[in-house]
Amino acid sequence: MKLNRRELLLGLSLISGTLAWKRPVRAFSQQPDPVRRGDNLIAVSPGTWVDRDTLSGERGWKSLYSSWGLELIIPSVALSQWAYFSGTDSDRAAAVRQAWNDPAAAGVVCISGGWGAARCLEAGFLPTSQPRWCVGFSDNCALLLAQLSAGSLGGIHGWKDERVRQLLMGEPVAPLQGRGRRSGVAEGPLVVSNLTVATHLIGTPWMPSLDGALLVLEDTGEAPYRVDRMLTHWSTAGLLQNLAGVGIGRFSWRPDPGDVFPGDLSLDEVLMDRFGDLGVPVISDLPVGHGRPNKALPMGRRARLDADSGQLTLL
């Protein structure tokens, strides 16, 4: 079949993207050095602009990290605004790169969500393979997944939870309790993400392979049929076939009467329909994701998923 130039370039881009995310995920043994009291971390805003009211006060970012004995440095660039982003793509990418590579900082903390972290990757920010603490979730999963794909440990899927401090400081954390849905026990490296964000990285160099991984997903505001559509894409793209186990975090959705029809599947039914026949252990109702509690989990760390007890334990 004769291909025109556009078709040829499209085919090559799809092939290169597929090869990129087929790289195996492994459980990395080298973590960043534990953060110590008095250390500095740098705030970054990869996505939507930041509401300044969230920075100060009793529950503000600086107060939280100060209560942990840490100094959270918030550069002025993190408070910029361009359209619905916290600055232009190039400015945000440069700010993340500078914070990531700052030898005086123990790591970076993503203080904005919304949308835009993937555009920082598109604009040229590439995580290095060196271990680096990076705290974030939701839209910031784009950075966490790219970091894991680059071979770097230190990503923490979390927000303002005490477990973030424990993980940063190298302290042990309690197992997470969920509900066993498909029996069995599996071990592997953790890959934790917002479903929508990860879906839009499929086929890019920033989506790691999931072979042998314990996949933990969460999302918010997505109707059951949309979750079904995304997970069908994951399945047809070959990302679910070689998982070691599945953890289902919080999937919250407020039904709109126009989106509900007789016979519709619930969110839980969609999730179990897509994950229940993979032949691997499945745990649901993990306290991970939008809402409270949002228990932190480390990317790439080896863990045990025990669907018989409903527990997810770091090893």
ZATOR-993077 format. One record per residue (C-alpha): residue number from 0; residue in one letter; chain; x, y negated, z negated. Coordinates in steps of 0.5 Angstrom, whole numbers. Layout:
# residues N
r n->NUM	res->A	chain->A	u->X	v->Y	w->Z .
...
This chain:
# residues 315
r n->0	res->M	chain->A	u->0	v->0	w->0 .
r n->1	res->K	chain->A	u->3	v->-7	w->2 .
r n->2	res->L	chain->A	u->3	v->-12	w->-4 .
r n->3	res->N	chain->A	u->4	v->-19	w->-3 .
r n->4	res->R	chain->A	u->9	v->-23	w->-7 .
r n->5	res->R	chain->A	u->4	v->-25	w->-13 .
r n->6	res->E	chain->A	u->1	v->-18	w->-13 .
r n->7	res->L	chain->A	u->9	v->-15	w->-14 .
r n->8	res->L	chain->A	u->11	v->-20	w->-19 .
r n->9	res->L	chain->A	u->4	v->-19	w->-23 .
r n->10	res->G	chain->A	u->6	v->-11	w->-23 .
r n->11	res->L	chain->A	u->13	v->-12	w->-25 .
r n->12	res->S	chain->A	u->11	v->-17	w->-31 .
r n->13	res->L	chain->A	u->6	v->-11	w->-33 .
r n->14	res->I	chain->A	u->12	v->-6	w->-33 .
r n->15	res->S	chain->A	u->17	v->-10	w->-37 .
r n->16	res->G	chain->A	u->11	v->-12	w->-42 .
r n->17	res->T	chain->A	u->10	v->-5	w->-43 .
r n->18	res->L	chain->A	u->17	v->-3	w->-44 .
r n->19	res->A	chain->A	u->18	v->-8	w->-49 .
r n->20	res->W	chain->A	u->12	v->-6	w->-53 .
r n->21	res->K	chain->A	u->14	v->2	w->-52 .
r n->22	res->R	chain->A	u->21	v->0	w->-57 .
r n->23	res->P	chain->A	u->20	v->5	w->-63 .
r n->24	res->V	chain->A	u->18	v->2	w->-70 .
r n->25	res->R	chain->A	u->23	v->5	w->-75 .
r n->26	res->A	chain->A	u->23	v->4	w->-83 .
r n->27	res->F	chain->A	u->29	v->-1	w->-84 .
r n->28	res->S	chain->A	u->33	v->0	w->-90 .
r n->29	res->Q	chain->A	u->36	v->-7	w->-90 .
r n->30	res->Q	chain->A	u->32	v->-12	w->-93 .
r n->31	res->P	chain->A	u->34	v->-19	w->-94 .
r n->32	res->D	chain->A	u->37	v->-21	w->-101 .
r n->33	res->P	chain->A	u->32	v->-22	w->-106 .
r n->34	res->V	chain->A	u->30	v->-29	w->-108 .
r n->35	res->R	chain->A	u->32	v->-32	w->-114 .
r n->36	res->R	chain->A	u->29	v->-37	w->-119 .
r n->37	res->G	chain->A	u->32	v->-44	w->-116 .
r n->38	res->D	chain->A	u->32	v->-42	w->-109 .
r n->39	res->N	chain->A	u->29	v->-46	w->-103 .
r n->40	res->L	chain->A	u->24	v->-44	w->-98 .
r n->41	res->I	chain->A	u->22	v->-48	w->-92 .
r n->42	res->A	chain->A	u->15	v->-49	w->-90 .
r n->43	res->V	chain->A	u->13	v->-49	w->-83 .
r n->44	res->S	chain->A	u->6	v->-50	w->-79 .
r n->45	res->P	chain->A	u->6	v->-46	w->-73 .
r n->46	res->G	chain->A	u->-1	v->-47	w->-72 .
r n->47	res->T	chain->A	u->-7	v->-51	w->-73 .
r n->48	res->W	chain->A	u->-5	v->-58	w->-77 .
r n->49	res->V	chain->A	u->-5	v->-58	w->-84 .
r n->50	res->D	chain->A	u->-10	v->-61	w->-89 .
r n->51	res->R	chain->A	u->-5	v->-65	w->-94 .
r n->52	res->D	chain->A	u->-10	v->-63	w->-100 .
r n->53	res->T	chain->A	u->-8	v->-56	w->-100 .
r n->54	res->L	chain->A	u->0	v->-58	w->-101 .
r n->55	res->S	chain->A	u->-1	v->-61	w->-108 .
r n->56	res->G	chain->A	u->-5	v->-60	w->-114 .
r n->57	res->E	chain->A	u->-6	v->-55	w->-119 .
r n->58	res->R	chain->A	u->-7	v->-50	w->-113 .
r n->59	res->G	chain->A	u->-3	v->-53	w->-108 .
r n->60	res->W	chain->A	u->3	v->-50	w->-104 .
r n->61	res->K	chain->A	u->9	v->-54	w->-108 .
r n->62	res->S	chain->A	u->5	v->-52	w->-115 .
r n->63	res->L	chain->A	u->5	v->-45	w->-113 .
r n->64	res->Y	chain->A	u->12	v->-44	w->-111 .
r n->65	res->S	chain->A	u->14	v->-48	w->-117 .
r n->66	res->S	chain->A	u->11	v->-44	w->-122 .
r n->67	res->W	chain->A	u->15	v->-38	w->-119 .
r n->68	res->G	chain->A	u->21	v->-42	w->-120 .
r n->69	res->L	chain->A	u->22	v->-43	w->-113 .
r n->70	res->E	chain->A	u->23	v->-50	w->-109 .
r n->71	res->L	chain->A	u->18	v->-50	w->-103 .
r n->72	res->I	chain->A	u->21	v->-55	w->-98 .
r n->73	res->I	chain->A	u->16	v->-59	w->-94 .
r n->74	res->P	chain->A	u->19	v->-62	w->-88 .
r n->75	res->S	chain->A	u->15	v->-68	w->-85 .
r n->76	res->V	chain->A	u->15	v->-64	w->-78 .
r n->77	res->A	chain->A	u->10	v->-59	w->-82 .
r n->78	res->L	chain->A	u->5	v->-65	w->-83 .
r n->79	res->S	chain->A	u->5	v->-67	w->-76 .
r n->80	res->Q	chain->A	u->-1	v->-67	w->-71 .
r n->81	res->W	chain->A	u->-2	v->-66	w->-64 .
r n->82	res->A	chain->A	u->-9	v->-64	w->-62 .
r n->83	res->Y	chain->A	u->-11	v->-58	w->-66 .
r n->84	res->F	chain->A	u->-4	v->-56	w->-67 .
r n->85	res->S	chain->A	u->1	v->-59	w->-72 .
r n->86	res->G	chain->A	u->5	v->-62	w->-67 .
r n->87	res->T	chain->A	u->7	v->-60	w->-60 .
r n->88	res->D	chain->A	u->9	v->-53	w->-58 .
r n->89	res->S	chain->A	u->16	v->-55	w->-57 .
r n->90	res->D	chain->A	u->16	v->-59	w->-63 .
r n->91	res->R	chain->A	u->13	v->-53	w->-67 .
r n->92	res->A	chain->A	u->18	v->-48	w->-64 .
r n->93	res->A	chain->A	u->24	v->-52	w->-66 .
r n->94	res->A	chain->A	u->22	v->-53	w->-73 .
r n->95	res->V	chain->A	u->21	v->-46	w->-74 .
r n->96	res->R	chain->A	u->27	v->-44	w->-71 .
r n->97	res->Q	chain->A	u->31	v->-49	w->-75 .
r n->98	res->A	chain->A	u->28	v->-47	w->-82 .
r n->99	res->W	chain->A	u->29	v->-39	w->-80 .
r n->100	res->N	chain->A	u->36	v->-41	w->-78 .
r n->101	res->D	chain->A	u->38	v->-45	w->-84 .
r n->102	res->P	chain->A	u->43	v->-42	w->-89 .
r n->103	res->A	chain->A	u->41	v->-46	w->-95 .
r n->104	res->A	chain->A	u->34	v->-43	w->-95 .
r n->105	res->A	chain->A	u->32	v->-36	w->-97 .
r n->106	res->G	chain->A	u->26	v->-36	w->-92 .
r n->107	res->V	chain->A	u->20	v->-39	w->-89 .
r n->108	res->V	chain->A	u->13	v->-40	w->-91 .
r n->109	res->C	chain->A	u->8	v->-41	w->-86 .
r n->110	res->I	chain->A	u->3	v->-46	w->-89 .
r n->111	res->S	chain->A	u->-2	v->-47	w->-83 .
r n->112	res->G	chain->A	u->-7	v->-42	w->-80 .
r n->113	res->G	chain->A	u->-12	v->-43	w->-74 .
r n->114	res->W	chain->A	u->-8	v->-42	w->-68 .
r n->115	res->G	chain->A	u->-2	v->-43	w->-65 .
r n->116	res->A	chain->A	u->4	v->-39	w->-67 .
r n->117	res->A	chain->A	u->4	v->-35	w->-61 .
r n->118	res->R	chain->A	u->5	v->-41	w->-57 .
r n->119	res->C	chain->A	u->11	v->-42	w->-61 .
r n->120	res->L	chain->A	u->14	v->-36	w->-58 .
r n->121	res->E	chain->A	u->12	v->-38	w->-51 .
r n->122	res->A	chain->A	u->16	v->-44	w->-52 .
r n->123	res->G	chain->A	u->22	v->-40	w->-54 .
r n->124	res->F	chain->A	u->22	v->-39	w->-61 .
r n->125	res->L	chain->A	u->25	v->-32	w->-62 .
r n->126	res->P	chain->A	u->26	v->-29	w->-69 .
r n->127	res->T	chain->A	u->33	v->-26	w->-70 .
r n->128	res->S	chain->A	u->35	v->-19	w->-72 .
r n->129	res->Q	chain->A	u->38	v->-21	w->-78 .
r n->130	res->P	chain->A	u->33	v->-20	w->-84 .
r n->131	res->R	chain->A	u->29	v->-26	w->-86 .
r n->132	res->W	chain->A	u->24	v->-27	w->-91 .
r n->133	res->C	chain->A	u->18	v->-30	w->-87 .
r n->134	res->V	chain->A	u->11	v->-30	w->-91 .
r n->135	res->G	chain->A	u->4	v->-31	w->-87 .
r n->136	res->F	chain->A	u->-2	v->-28	w->-85 .
r n->137	res->S	chain->A	u->-8	v->-29	w->-80 .
r n->138	res->D	chain->A	u->-5	v->-33	w->-74 .
r n->139	res->N	chain->A	u->2	v->-32	w->-77 .
r n->140	res->C	chain->A	u->2	v->-25	w->-75 .
r n->141	res->A	chain->A	u->4	v->-27	w->-68 .
r n->142	res->L	chain->A	u->11	v->-29	w->-72 .
r n->143	res->L	chain->A	u->11	v->-23	w->-76 .
r n->144	res->L	chain->A	u->10	v->-18	w->-71 .
r n->145	res->A	chain->A	u->15	v->-21	w->-66 .
r n->146	res->Q	chain->A	u->20	v->-21	w->-72 .
r n->147	res->L	chain->A	u->19	v->-13	w->-73 .
r n->148	res->S	chain->A	u->20	v->-12	w->-66 .
r n->149	res->A	chain->A	u->26	v->-16	w->-66 .
r n->150	res->G	chain->A	u->29	v->-11	w->-71 .
r n->151	res->S	chain->A	u->28	v->-15	w->-77 .
r n->152	res->L	chain->A	u->26	v->-14	w->-84 .
r n->153	res->G	chain->A	u->23	v->-19	w->-89 .
r n->154	res->G	chain->A	u->16	v->-21	w->-86 .
r n->155	res->I	chain->A	u->11	v->-21	w->-91 .
r n->156	res->H	chain->A	u->3	v->-21	w->-89 .
r n->157	res->G	chain->A	u->0	v->-25	w->-95 .
r n->158	res->W	chain->A	u->-2	v->-32	w->-97 .
r n->159	res->K	chain->A	u->-2	v->-34	w->-104 .
r n->160	res->D	chain->A	u->-2	v->-28	w->-108 .
r n->161	res->E	chain->A	u->2	v->-26	w->-114 .
r n->162	res->R	chain->A	u->5	v->-20	w->-110 .
r n->163	res->V	chain->A	u->8	v->-25	w->-105 .
r n->164	res->R	chain->A	u->13	v->-27	w->-111 .
r n->165	res->Q	chain->A	u->14	v->-20	w->-113 .
r n->166	res->L	chain->A	u->16	v->-18	w->-106 .
r n->167	res->L	chain->A	u->20	v->-24	w->-105 .
r n->168	res->M	chain->A	u->24	v->-22	w->-112 .
r n->169	res->G	chain->A	u->25	v->-15	w->-110 .
r n->170	res->E	chain->A	u->20	v->-13	w->-116 .
r n->171	res->P	chain->A	u->16	v->-6	w->-116 .
r n->172	res->V	chain->A	u->8	v->-7	w->-114 .
r n->173	res->A	chain->A	u->2	v->-3	w->-115 .
r n->174	res->P	chain->A	u->-1	v->1	w->-110 .
r n->175	res->L	chain->A	u->-7	v->-1	w->-106 .
r n->176	res->Q	chain->A	u->-13	v->2	w->-108 .
r n->177	res->G	chain->A	u->-18	v->3	w->-102 .
r n->178	res->R	chain->A	u->-23	v->9	w->-100 .
r n->179	res->G	chain->A	u->-21	v->15	w->-97 .
r n->180	res->R	chain->A	u->-25	v->16	w->-90 .
r n->181	res->R	chain->A	u->-21	v->22	w->-86 .
r n->182	res->S	chain->A	u->-17	v->26	w->-91 .
r n->183	res->G	chain->A	u->-9	v->27	w->-91 .
r n->184	res->V	chain->A	u->-3	v->24	w->-93 .
r n->185	res->A	chain->A	u->2	v->20	w->-88 .
r n->186	res->E	chain->A	u->9	v->16	w->-89 .
r n->187	res->G	chain->A	u->12	v->11	w->-84 .
r n->188	res->P	chain->A	u->13	v->4	w->-83 .
r n->189	res->L	chain->A	u->8	v->-1	w->-85 .
r n->190	res->V	chain->A	u->5	v->-5	w->-79 .
r n->191	res->V	chain->A	u->0	v->-10	w->-82 .
r n->192	res->S	chain->A	u->-4	v->-15	w->-78 .
r n->193	res->N	chain->A	u->-10	v->-19	w->-76 .
r n->194	res->L	chain->A	u->-13	v->-15	w->-70 .
r n->195	res->T	chain->A	u->-15	v->-21	w->-66 .
r n->196	res->V	chain->A	u->-8	v->-24	w->-66 .
r n->197	res->A	chain->A	u->-5	v->-17	w->-65 .
r n->198	res->T	chain->A	u->-9	v->-16	w->-59 .
r n->199	res->H	chain->A	u->-7	v->-22	w->-55 .
r n->200	res->L	chain->A	u->0	v->-20	w->-56 .
r n->201	res->I	chain->A	u->-1	v->-13	w->-53 .
r n->202	res->G	chain->A	u->4	v->-13	w->-46 .
r n->203	res->T	chain->A	u->9	v->-18	w->-49 .
r n->204	res->P	chain->A	u->16	v->-17	w->-52 .
r n->205	res->W	chain->A	u->13	v->-19	w->-59 .
r n->206	res->M	chain->A	u->9	v->-13	w->-60 .
r n->207	res->P	chain->A	u->12	v->-7	w->-63 .
r n->208	res->S	chain->A	u->11	v->0	w->-61 .
r n->209	res->L	chain->A	u->7	v->3	w->-66 .
r n->210	res->D	chain->A	u->9	v->10	w->-66 .
r n->211	res->G	chain->A	u->10	v->14	w->-73 .
r n->212	res->A	chain->A	u->7	v->7	w->-76 .
r n->213	res->L	chain->A	u->2	v->6	w->-81 .
r n->214	res->L	chain->A	u->-2	v->1	w->-78 .
r n->215	res->V	chain->A	u->-6	v->-4	w->-83 .
r n->216	res->L	chain->A	u->-11	v->-8	w->-79 .
r n->217	res->E	chain->A	u->-16	v->-14	w->-82 .
r n->218	res->D	chain->A	u->-20	v->-19	w->-78 .
r n->219	res->T	chain->A	u->-26	v->-24	w->-80 .
r n->220	res->G	chain->A	u->-31	v->-27	w->-76 .
r n->221	res->E	chain->A	u->-31	v->-22	w->-70 .
r n->222	res->A	chain->A	u->-38	v->-18	w->-69 .
r n->223	res->P	chain->A	u->-38	v->-11	w->-68 .
r n->224	res->Y	chain->A	u->-38	v->-11	w->-61 .
r n->225	res->R	chain->A	u->-32	v->-15	w->-60 .
r n->226	res->V	chain->A	u->-28	v->-11	w->-65 .
r n->227	res->D	chain->A	u->-30	v->-5	w->-61 .
r n->228	res->R	chain->A	u->-28	v->-8	w->-55 .
r n->229	res->M	chain->A	u->-21	v->-10	w->-58 .
r n->230	res->L	chain->A	u->-20	v->-3	w->-61 .
r n->231	res->T	chain->A	u->-22	v->0	w->-54 .
r n->232	res->H	chain->A	u->-16	v->-4	w->-51 .
r n->233	res->W	chain->A	u->-12	v->-1	w->-56 .
r n->234	res->S	chain->A	u->-14	v->6	w->-54 .
r n->235	res->T	chain->A	u->-13	v->5	w->-47 .
r n->236	res->A	chain->A	u->-7	v->1	w->-47 .
r n->237	res->G	chain->A	u->-4	v->8	w->-51 .
r n->238	res->L	chain->A	u->-2	v->4	w->-58 .
r n->239	res->L	chain->A	u->-7	v->9	w->-62 .
r n->240	res->Q	chain->A	u->-5	v->16	w->-60 .
r n->241	res->N	chain->A	u->2	v->16	w->-64 .
r n->242	res->L	chain->A	u->0	v->13	w->-71 .
r n->243	res->A	chain->A	u->2	v->16	w->-77 .
r n->244	res->G	chain->A	u->-4	v->13	w->-81 .
r n->245	res->V	chain->A	u->-9	v->8	w->-81 .
r n->246	res->G	chain->A	u->-11	v->3	w->-86 .
r n->247	res->I	chain->A	u->-17	v->-2	w->-86 .
r n->248	res->G	chain->A	u->-17	v->-8	w->-89 .
r n->249	res->R	chain->A	u->-23	v->-13	w->-90 .
r n->250	res->F	chain->A	u->-27	v->-14	w->-84 .
r n->251	res->S	chain->A	u->-32	v->-20	w->-85 .
r n->252	res->W	chain->A	u->-37	v->-22	w->-81 .
r n->253	res->R	chain->A	u->-44	v->-26	w->-82 .
r n->254	res->P	chain->A	u->-49	v->-24	w->-77 .
r n->255	res->D	chain->A	u->-52	v->-29	w->-72 .
r n->256	res->P	chain->A	u->-59	v->-26	w->-70 .
r n->257	res->G	chain->A	u->-57	v->-27	w->-63 .
r n->258	res->D	chain->A	u->-52	v->-22	w->-64 .
r n->259	res->V	chain->A	u->-56	v->-17	w->-67 .
r n->260	res->F	chain->A	u->-60	v->-12	w->-63 .
r n->261	res->P	chain->A	u->-64	v->-5	w->-65 .
r n->262	res->G	chain->A	u->-59	v->1	w->-65 .
r n->263	res->D	chain->A	u->-53	v->-4	w->-66 .
r n->264	res->L	chain->A	u->-47	v->0	w->-69 .
r n->265	res->S	chain->A	u->-44	v->-4	w->-76 .
r n->266	res->L	chain->A	u->-37	v->-6	w->-77 .
r n->267	res->D	chain->A	u->-36	v->0	w->-81 .
r n->268	res->E	chain->A	u->-39	v->5	w->-76 .
r n->269	res->V	chain->A	u->-35	v->2	w->-70 .
r n->270	res->L	chain->A	u->-28	v->2	w->-74 .
r n->271	res->M	chain->A	u->-29	v->9	w->-76 .
r n->272	res->D	chain->A	u->-31	v->11	w->-69 .
r n->273	res->R	chain->A	u->-25	v->8	w->-66 .
r n->274	res->F	chain->A	u->-20	v->11	w->-72 .
r n->275	res->G	chain->A	u->-24	v->17	w->-74 .
r n->276	res->D	chain->A	u->-22	v->22	w->-69 .
r n->277	res->L	chain->A	u->-15	v->20	w->-68 .
r n->278	res->G	chain->A	u->-13	v->26	w->-73 .
r n->279	res->V	chain->A	u->-9	v->22	w->-78 .
r n->280	res->P	chain->A	u->-11	v->20	w->-85 .
r n->281	res->V	chain->A	u->-15	v->14	w->-85 .
r n->282	res->I	chain->A	u->-17	v->9	w->-91 .
r n->283	res->S	chain->A	u->-22	v->3	w->-91 .
r n->284	res->D	chain->A	u->-23	v->-2	w->-96 .
r n->285	res->L	chain->A	u->-16	v->-4	w->-97 .
r n->286	res->P	chain->A	u->-16	v->-11	w->-101 .
r n->287	res->V	chain->A	u->-12	v->-14	w->-95 .
r n->288	res->G	chain->A	u->-14	v->-20	w->-90 .
r n->289	res->H	chain->A	u->-19	v->-26	w->-90 .
r n->290	res->G	chain->A	u->-22	v->-27	w->-97 .
r n->291	res->R	chain->A	u->-20	v->-25	w->-104 .
r n->292	res->P	chain->A	u->-16	v->-21	w->-106 .
r n->293	res->N	chain->A	u->-11	v->-22	w->-100 .
r n->294	res->K	chain->A	u->-6	v->-17	w->-103 .
r n->295	res->A	chain->A	u->1	v->-18	w->-100 .
r n->296	res->L	chain->A	u->4	v->-12	w->-96 .
r n->297	res->P	chain->A	u->11	v->-12	w->-93 .
r n->298	res->M	chain->A	u->12	v->-11	w->-85 .
r n->299	res->G	chain->A	u->17	v->-5	w->-83 .
r n->300	res->R	chain->A	u->17	v->-2	w->-90 .
r n->301	res->R	chain->A	u->16	v->5	w->-91 .
r n->302	res->A	chain->A	u->10	v->7	w->-95 .
r n->303	res->R	chain->A	u->5	v->13	w->-96 .
r n->304	res->L	chain->A	u->-2	v->13	w->-94 .
r n->305	res->D	chain->A	u->-6	v->18	w->-98 .
r n->306	res->A	chain->A	u->-13	v->18	w->-96 .
r n->307	res->D	chain->A	u->-14	v->24	w->-101 .
r n->308	res->S	chain->A	u->-13	v->19	w->-107 .
r n->309	res->G	chain->A	u->-15	v->13	w->-103 .
r n->310	res->Q	chain->A	u->-8	v->9	w->-104 .
r n->311	res->L	chain->A	u->-3	v->6	w->-100 .
r n->312	res->T	chain->A	u->4	v->6	w->-104 .
r n->313	res->L	chain->A	u->11	v->3	w->-102 .
r n->314	res->L	chain->A	u->16	v->8	w->-102 .
